[in-house]
């Protein structure tokens, strides 16, 4: 939901003043979580998200199904 709120307000640059504030906060939280997850995955030796999605799509994964 954070990503949706951030994207729908274009990182907090569109919409009403309340929507802009919400969008900025959502973008900041989303970016923080992404950075944290990437660091944790790297430290644990896990596959990075881009490689995971690439491999999953190559094996027929349909994310909309």
Z-matrix of the N, CA and C atoms (Angstrom, degrees):
N
C 1 1.436
C 2 1.525 1 111.60
N 3 1.342 2 116.25 1 -31.94
C 4 1.461 3 118.32 2 178.23
C 5 1.520 4 110.87 3 -59.59
N 6 1.326 5 116.11 4 -45.06
C 7 1.459 6 119.77 5 -178.55
C 8 1.521 7 110.87 6 -64.30
N 9 1.321 8 117.64 7 -40.56
C 10 1.458 9 120.20 8 178.58
C 11 1.526 10 111.41 9 -61.90
N 12 1.327 11 117.04 10 -45.78
C 13 1.463 12 120.34 11 -179.76
C 14 1.526 13 110.31 12 -64.04
N 15 1.317 14 117.07 13 -41.41
C 16 1.462 15 120.41 14 179.32
C 17 1.522 16 110.96 15 -64.69
N 18 1.321 17 116.60 16 -45.26
C 19 1.462 18 120.12 17 -178.03
C 20 1.522 19 112.33 18 -69.76
N 21 1.324 20 117.46 19 -39.69
C 22 1.462 21 120.50 20 -177.84
C 23 1.529 22 112.30 21 -67.42
N 24 1.327 23 116.51 22 -22.27
C 25 1.464 24 120.65 23 177.47
C 26 1.532 25 111.09 24 -106.09
N 27 1.323 26 115.92 25 8.95
C 28 1.471 27 121.95 26 -177.57
C 29 1.522 28 110.76 27 51.44
N 30 1.322 29 114.10 28 57.24
C 31 1.466 30 123.31 29 178.76
C 32 1.528 31 112.16 30 62.43
N 33 1.318 32 116.63 31 27.45
C 34 1.450 33 121.09 32 177.67
C 35 1.518 34 114.45 33 86.94
N 36 1.334 35 116.97 34 23.65
C 37 1.468 36 120.07 35 178.99
C 38 1.520 37 112.83 36 -109.50
N 39 1.321 38 118.07 37 0.36
C 40 1.464 39 121.58 38 -179.23
C 41 1.517 40 109.89 39 -132.73
N 42 1.332 41 115.27 40 153.31
C 43 1.454 42 121.01 41 176.10
C 44 1.514 43 112.27 42 102.78
N 45 1.303 44 114.52 43 -171.39
C 46 1.462 45 121.20 44 178.82
C 47 1.530 46 109.07 45 -67.48
N 48 1.318 47 117.29 46 164.99
C 49 1.471 48 118.80 47 176.75
C 50 1.535 49 112.97 48 -54.78
N 51 1.320 50 116.86 49 -39.91
C 52 1.471 51 119.64 50 177.96
C 53 1.521 52 111.07 51 -65.94
N 54 1.338 53 116.70 52 -41.22
C 55 1.464 54 120.36 53 178.10
C 56 1.525 55 111.00 54 -64.18
N 57 1.330 56 117.07 55 -39.02
C 58 1.463 57 120.78 56 179.02
C 59 1.520 58 111.02 57 -63.35
N 60 1.318 59 115.90 58 -44.09
C 61 1.462 60 119.98 59 179.08
C 62 1.522 61 110.41 60 -63.28
N 63 1.321 62 116.39 61 -44.03
C 64 1.466 63 121.12 62 178.62
C 65 1.522 64 110.85 63 -63.25
N 66 1.334 65 116.86 64 -43.76
C 67 1.460 66 120.93 65 179.78
C 68 1.517 67 112.93 66 -62.80
N 69 1.330 68 117.00 67 -40.48
C 70 1.469 69 120.46 68 177.73
C 71 1.520 70 110.87 69 -64.60
N 72 1.334 71 116.17 70 -45.34
C 73 1.461 72 120.02 71 179.37
C 74 1.525 73 110.68 72 -63.22
N 75 1.327 74 116.86 73 -43.65
C 76 1.465 75 120.71 74 179.98
C 77 1.528 76 110.71 75 -61.58
N 78 1.332 77 116.72 76 -42.52
C 79 1.470 78 120.46 77 179.55
C 80 1.524 79 110.64 78 -63.71
N 81 1.320 80 117.40 79 -41.52
C 82 1.467 81 120.67 80 179.46
C 83 1.525 82 111.31 81 -64.38
N 84 1.330 83 117.22 82 -45.77
C 85 1.465 84 120.62 83 178.31
C 86 1.524 85 110.73 84 -62.64
N 87 1.332 86 116.77 85 -45.53
C 88 1.462 87 120.91 86 179.65
C 89 1.525 88 110.86 87 -58.58
N 90 1.317 89 116.92 88 -47.99
C 91 1.463 90 120.40 89 -178.73
C 92 1.519 91 111.93 90 -62.94
N 93 1.328 92 116.43 91 -39.25
C 94 1.465 93 120.36 92 177.50
C 95 1.533 94 110.73 93 -63.35
N 96 1.334 95 116.31 94 -45.69
C 97 1.467 96 119.55 95 -179.65
C 98 1.521 97 111.88 96 -64.45
N 99 1.321 98 117.71 97 -40.57
C 100 1.463 99 120.36 98 178.62
C 101 1.522 100 110.00 99 -61.00
N 102 1.319 101 117.12 100 -46.19
C 103 1.465 102 120.56 101 179.21
C 104 1.521 103 111.20 102 -60.67
N 105 1.331 104 115.74 103 -43.85
C 106 1.464 105 119.43 104 -179.92
C 107 1.520 106 111.56 105 -64.09
N 108 1.342 107 116.93 106 -44.24
C 109 1.461 108 120.01 107 -179.92
C 110 1.523 109 111.30 108 -63.62
N 111 1.326 110 117.77 109 -40.82
C 112 1.465 111 121.03 110 179.61
C 113 1.527 112 110.17 111 -62.74
N 114 1.332 113 116.84 112 -44.73
C 115 1.461 114 120.42 113 178.92
C 116 1.525 115 111.59 114 -62.89
N 117 1.336 116 116.56 115 -43.90
C 118 1.464 117 120.54 116 179.84
C 119 1.525 118 111.16 117 -64.83
N 120 1.327 119 117.03 118 -42.62
C 121 1.466 120 120.43 119 179.29
C 122 1.518 121 111.00 120 -63.97
N 123 1.326 122 117.22 121 -43.23
C 124 1.462 123 121.08 122 179.75
C 125 1.525 124 110.17 123 -62.31
N 126 1.329 125 117.23 124 -44.73
C 127 1.464 126 121.49 125 -179.86
C 128 1.526 127 111.75 126 -63.23
N 129 1.330 128 116.40 127 -33.19
C 130 1.470 129 120.71 128 -178.74
C 131 1.528 130 112.31 129 -88.45
N 132 1.340 131 117.35 130 -3.65
C 133 1.459 132 120.45 131 179.45
C 134 1.518 133 114.21 132 76.40
N 135 1.319 134 117.09 133 21.21
C 136 1.457 135 120.43 134 179.82
C 137 1.527 136 111.13 135 -83.00
N 138 1.322 137 115.71 136 158.70
C 139 1.457 138 122.17 137 176.88
C 140 1.516 139 109.35 138 -65.65
N 141 1.349 140 116.04 139 138.94
C 142 1.460 141 117.96 140 179.30
C 143 1.529 142 109.61 141 -71.59
N 144 1.325 143 117.93 142 156.49
C 145 1.463 144 121.22 143 -173.65
C 146 1.530 145 114.26 144 -59.22
N 147 1.322 146 118.10 145 -38.24
C 148 1.462 147 120.16 146 -178.93
C 149 1.526 148 110.46 147 -64.80
N 150 1.312 149 117.31 148 -44.89
C 151 1.466 150 120.78 149 178.36
C 152 1.526 151 110.51 150 -64.34
N 153 1.328 152 117.17 151 -38.95
C 154 1.459 153 120.58 152 179.02
C 155 1.523 154 111.09 153 -61.27
N 156 1.330 155 116.92 154 -47.89
C 157 1.465 156 120.46 155 -179.61
C 158 1.523 157 110.20 156 -65.37
N 159 1.331 158 117.79 157 -42.27
C 160 1.463 159 121.01 158 178.42
C 161 1.524 160 110.89 159 -57.41
N 162 1.329 161 117.14 160 -47.61
C 163 1.469 162 121.08 161 179.98
C 164 1.534 163 110.84 162 -66.22
N 165 1.312 164 116.61 163 -40.53
C 166 1.465 165 119.78 164 -179.84
C 167 1.521 166 111.42 165 -63.74
N 168 1.332 167 116.98 166 -44.20
C 169 1.461 168 120.47 167 178.31
C 170 1.522 169 111.25 168 -64.18
N 171 1.326 170 116.55 169 -38.58
C 172 1.465 171 120.90 170 179.32
C 173 1.526 172 111.65 171 -64.21
N 174 1.333 173 116.22 172 -25.70
C 175 1.467 174 120.62 173 179.88
C 176 1.532 175 112.39 174 -97.03
N 177 1.329 176 116.81 175 14.80
C 178 1.454 177 120.09 176 173.84
C 179 1.502 178 116.99 177 92.05
N 180 1.309 179 118.46 178 7.91
C 181 1.462 180 120.53 179 178.93
C 182 1.514 181 109.93 180 -64.66
N 183 1.316 182 116.59 181 130.02
C 184 1.454 183 122.49 182 177.09
C 185 1.522 184 107.13 183 -112.52
N 186 1.326 185 118.12 184 104.36
C 187 1.465 186 120.27 185 -175.85
C 188 1.523 187 113.76 186 -67.84
N 189 1.322 188 117.77 187 -14.01
C 190 1.456 189 119.90 188 -179.74
C 191 1.523 190 113.38 189 -97.54
N 192 1.315 191 116.19 190 -2.13
C 193 1.474 192 119.72 191 -178.81
C 194 1.501 193 112.02 192 -81.96
